Structure formats: structure tokens, C-alpha cells
Amino acid sequence: MKEPSISVLSETFDLYMAKAKQAQEKGNSALARRNFLLASETMMLMAKQSTGKLKEARMERARRLVRLTENLDKKPVKTDKPTTANQEEDEDLKKWQAAEVPNITFADVAGLDDVKKAITIRMINPIKYPDKYKVYNKKSGGGVLLYGPPGTGKTMIAKAIANEVGAKFYAVKGSDIVSKWVGDSEKNINALFTEANKQDRAIIFIDEMDNLLSARGVDTHNDKRVNEFLQQIDGFAGRNQNLLLLGATNRPWDIDSAATRSGRFSQKIYLPLPDAPAREFMLRKNMKGVPVADDFSIEDLVEKTENYSGADIEELCDRAKDEPLLKAIATDTIVKVTNKDFDDILAVMPPSVTKKEIERFDAYNEEIGNQIKQNKKKQG
């Protein structure tokens, strides 16, 4: 049976959302919940027909709709703005609410041993062993900025940190905070820090830091937003050692230099594209339990996926299973995945990170390295 087109699914999604809103307005939580869940299922079908960032965004929205149904009896759903499947932000879901402690651990993150060590020293151990840090007069606090190409595991690292220290996890994007309305961005920033400060232990993880803390001096609204955020960082530094601040960006060179001063995002950690051992870990993880041909070779795929990001590899594995799955459904048998299935997808799916982007990061890292050398010469 042919799957419905995206346009049909989009119209179906809008219909379910409209019915859910109407039911919520009338106080019928059960009916609202049912239609929100149907809308979520429809969005998931749309995600399956998508690729890349659009697929990820649609899957996340489907999950958020499921989470929304859990709170229908606790708070009303706003209805002042229409909601459509193509709408980027769902105002009903944009609340500063902490997720539970993530179940991601460092063992789930492929490679990046140097990154894990640096984060353990800077963010995890100060909370786990505060007395030891006090004995050695070791500084703690401040934020850490993770930077690197898209799809290299910045969000997974952030969740693993939260798991290690048992912290509530506030995951927001810079675009969630930035507002076109004067003053709204500053209010959003203040509300975020106020909410996080209520927790015994919390991590604020802000993706797209370049959106939030871009260089000042060009736009007045941006300058006010950056100033407010820096004031909030300075306000909690030294007062709440259990509030950790973590940022991530694909464009570190666009961030205002004041944000990386001591006590703020003073430590910047580079997350590169996965090396061969990391790619092997990812491929084995994504193919675990999947029926494969006798001559199936992970080693062959490791070699062919050089310069592929972790997100690329996950999508590659998912798409390589499509043809065997369809044949299995048609024949009512188990059809094994072969290396050719991967080769067919690799032929039409180049790495998402371009050579030019990698060269930009190499140049940026070289610039940082030169600054470190100059500082050492001054101190020596």
C-alpha cells in the first residue's frame, strides 16, 4: 500500500491539531489527548519520509506532542495563534521546563576520550568531589563551550554530563530565546536562569550559541541580549555551584569574545568528526541485532564513511535497511542487509559536512593554538 504524500499528511496533521485545540477549549482533556496523539503519529509518518535536519525536527516535534499530552490536565493550551505542520515553533511547548535526568552515559558516546576527560575535570568532578577540589584550591564553575561540525555528538555529551551528576537538564536553542520583539529575549533569558536556579542541581544546555551570543557592535537588540546573558552568567557564578552551563555551536568564530572570558565560557572544547574507531562503534551500535549477510563487513564501511558525522552514520544505517525491509514485507521472509545496500545509499548520500567547513574549523583551531603559544611565551 502506497504511503500518503507529505501534503496529505500535513493536512491530516492540521486537522488533528485543530480538533485537539477545540477539545481543550471545551475542557474535554480525553478527546484533546487523543487528537494530540494522532497528530504526533502523523508527524512521525512525515518524519519517516524526510531526511537530515528536517527529519530530526519532525521527530522531535512528534515527541514533544506526546509530552504535551502528559500535562493537559495541568495547564491550558493557548489558542490565540493557528498551528500548522510547517510552523517551526509550537508556542504551547516553549516553556522553560526541565527534562528528567537523561539516560545517556559517556559509554554511549563514541570515542572523544580527551573531550570526556576535560569535561570530567571541569564539570563533573567539582560536583562529585567538592571537598577534594577545595583542598587543592581548584577552580570550578563557569561554562564550557562545545564546538565542532554538525552531528558530532554535542547534545549527547551534554546529556551524559547531566546523567553523571544527576542533574535536571534544560535543553534550549539560541533561536528559542532570541525574539524579534524588543525586550522579549532578555525576559526569556531571565526566566530560564530563574527556573534553573530553583533546582538542587541543573544543567542549562544551549545549542546554537552563535544565535544567542553573536558579536556585539552591529545590532542594538543583539547587544542588549548578549549583555543580559553575560550578566546572568556573572550572577550565578560563585553562588550556585550546582548550576552548570554548557553551550554548543557549529560557528564558534561568530560568538562575542566577552562570552569566552574567565568565569564564563572560558573553556572551549572541540568535537571533531568521528575517527575510524568511533565510526566502527557507531556502525556496530546501529546494526546491533539486525540480520546481515554472511560476508557483511563493518570494516569496509568504516573505510568508506571517512568524514561522515555521527548523525550521518545513523541516517546511513537507517536508510540502508529500507530495501531489505520492504523485500521482507513483500515476501514474508527475513531479508539480510548487505554491504551493497550501504553502497547504494552512500552513492546518493555524501557527507553532510563539506571540505570547506572542515578547513574552516582547522583554521580556527590553529588560531587558538597560536594564541596559547603566545600566552605561554609571555608567562615564560
KAMO-V161822 format. One record per helix or strand of 2 or more residues. SS is the DSSP state (a for helix, b for strand). FROM is the first residue (numbers start at 1). TO is the last residue. If there is no record, write none. Layout:
SS,FROM,TO
SS,FROM,TO
//
This chain:
a,6,25
a,29,48
a,52,69
a,91,93
a,106,108
a,113,128
a,130,135
b,143,147
a,154,165
b,168,173
a,174,177
a,184,196
b,202,207
a,209,212
a,220,236
b,243,249
a,252,254
a,257,260
b,267,270
a,276,287
a,298,304
a,310,331
a,339,346
a,355,379
//
